[in-house]
Amino acid sequence: MPAAGNKQVRPLVGGIRVEGRRGTDQLATATLGLVISADGPLFTFVTAGHAVGNAGDLVGQPGLAVTAGVVETNLLTDGADLAVVSGSVGVPAKVGGVWVDDNTTITVKFDKPGLPDIGASVVLQGANSGAVTGTVLHKKADVRDGTTGELAHNVVVVDYTLPTTIGDSGAPVLSALQNGALCYGLHGGFAIIEGKRVGWFTPFANIEW
């Protein structure tokens, strides 16, 4: 399935490109995970914590030049690679929406989805890689991310059919790419376990936002 790439997409939904700032001078691309709430013009979305900086930092879609929100809370310092972003007033957003292609958006469930079983099939929708399927290997693992070198705790490890790339971080990980599917959490990156490259994601089951 295709990837959203660097398109500007409205309303904001999961699976599209966002850009933040890692540190003071390093831009980082990621994938919008999911819009998790909306109240009138106010909304919040989640993405990878390692890509968007600290509370008060801007997040753009598709790039920082087009502001989509401001980081409200980054749980990275608490060991969870997830940031909650307050959306910019006037930017449309769809709660639970996930981009599939230019003409298709699905709506998924994400409230208390639990953890997928070992051996279960999942699919992520990354802004760079598009839809990538995989099989759950471990449900509660500590891994060292292959890009940042940081230790990620209590994550779900997935054997994907294709390697993901930088920019897929934050992608929603779903039970299936269809309406009503469960969103289990957000893709964090890759790790090497017993000589094998695998993916990992931060499960919503371990998060309180």
N, C-alpha and C positions, 0 to 999 in steps of 0.2 A: 504494500500500500504506500501511497506517496507521503512525502513530508511537507510540512508547511513552509519550510525554508525561511527566508527572510521577509516573507510577505507581511504587510500590515493587515491584521485580521480584526474585524469588529462584527458582532460583539466579542469581547475577550472570552476565550474558552481554553480548556486544557489542550496541550499538544502544539502550541504555537511558540515562536521565538520571543524571548525577552532578553534584556541586557541590563546588567547591573555593574557595580564597581567593587572589585575585590581589593581591599586595602585602599590607599589614597589615589593610586594612579593606574591601576590595572583593570581594564574593561574585561568583563566576563559574559559570555553568552550562555543561556540556559533555556529550558523549556518551561512554560507556564504549566503548573501541575493541574490546578483546578480552581475555579471560582467557588468558594465554600459558603458564602453568605451574601445577601443583599437586602437592604432596607431602604427603599426609595432610591435616591441617587448614591447612597453609600454602599460599598461592597468590599469584600476582602478576597484575596486569592493567595495560594501557596505555591512555592517553588523551592528550588534547592538552596539551602542556607549558605553553602560555600560560594555561591555565585553573586550574591546581592548585597553584601556588606552588612552594616549595622543599622540599628533603629535610626530613622531620619534620612537614610540614603535613598536616592531616587532609583526607580526601576522603570525602564522604557519598553515599548513594544512597537515595532520590532527592535528599535535601538533606543539609546538614552535620549536622542534628540526628540523623541515623541513620548512624553511622560505618561506612564500608565498607573503609577502608584508610588507610595513611599513605604519603606520597610517599617512595619509596626513592631515586630518581635522576630529576632533571629535566635532559634534554639540551638544553633551550632555550638555555642559555648556550653550548653547543657548536654552535649553529646548526640544531638539529633540533627541530621542534615536537612532542616526544614525552616523556611522563613515565612511568616505571615505578613502580607503586604496590604496596606489600605489603599484601595483603588481611588483614582482621581475622579472627582465629580465631573460629570459630563461625558465620561467614557462608558459606552454601553458594555455590559457584561452578562453572561448567562451562567447561572448557578448550575454546577454539575455538567456543563457542556464540554465535549471533547471533539476537537477537529479531526475529521476523517479525510476529507478532500475539499476542493473549492466549493462544492455544492452540498456537502453533507456534514452535519454535526449530530452526534449522538448525545444522549443524556444518561449519566451513570449515577449509581448510588454510592455514597461514601460515609454515611453515618454509622459508626461502629461496624465496619465490614469484617472484623476479625482477621485471622491470618489464614492464608491459603494452605492446604495440606501439602506435605511433601509428595512430589510426583504430579502435582496439579499443573495444568497449563495456564500460562498468563501471557499477556501481550502489553508491551509499552508503546506509547505513541510519542515518539521524539520529534522535535522540530527539525533535526538534521537527518535522522535515520528513518523516520516514518514508523510504520508498525513493524515491530520485531517480536516474534513469539519466543517463548522459552518454557522451561520446566523447573519447578521449585526443587532445590536441592537441600536447603537448610532453612529452618523457620526462625531461629534465634541464634545468630552468629555474631562474633566480633571479627571484623576484617580490616585490613589496612588498604585504603584506597590506592589504586594503581597510578593515579595522576597526582594527587595532593600528598600522598604519604601519610595522611591522617588516619587515626584509628576510628572506625565506626562501630558503635555498640548496638547489640540487639537488632540486627538487620536481617532481612530475608535474602538468601542467596539464590540466584537463578542462573541456569545454564541456557543462554540465549542461542538461537540458531545462527545469528550473525552478530559480530561485534558492534557495540554501540560506539558513538564518537563524542568528542567534546561538543557541548551544545545540547546534548540529550539530557543532561542532568536536570532533575526536576520533573521529568516526564511522568504522566500518570501511568501506573501499572494496574491493568484491568484483568478481570476474569475472562473477558471476551470483548471484542471490538463491536459491540452492539448495544442498542438501547436497553436500559435496565441492568446492565452489567455492574459488578462491584468494582470500585476503585480501591485497591488495597493500600496504596501509598505512592511515594514518589521515588523514581529512579535516582540513585546517588552517583553511580559510576561503575568501575570495574575493579576486580581484585584478582590476584593469582593465588589459587588454592591447590596445593599438591600438583603444581606445575601446569594447571589448567586455568585459562582466562574465563572468568565468570562475571556476571553482573550482580549488583545488590541494590536493594531499595529500603527506604525508611518506611515502615508500616504505620498507617494511621492508628492502628490498635495500640501503639505505644506512645501516642501523642495526646496531650491536652492543650488545645489552643483557645 
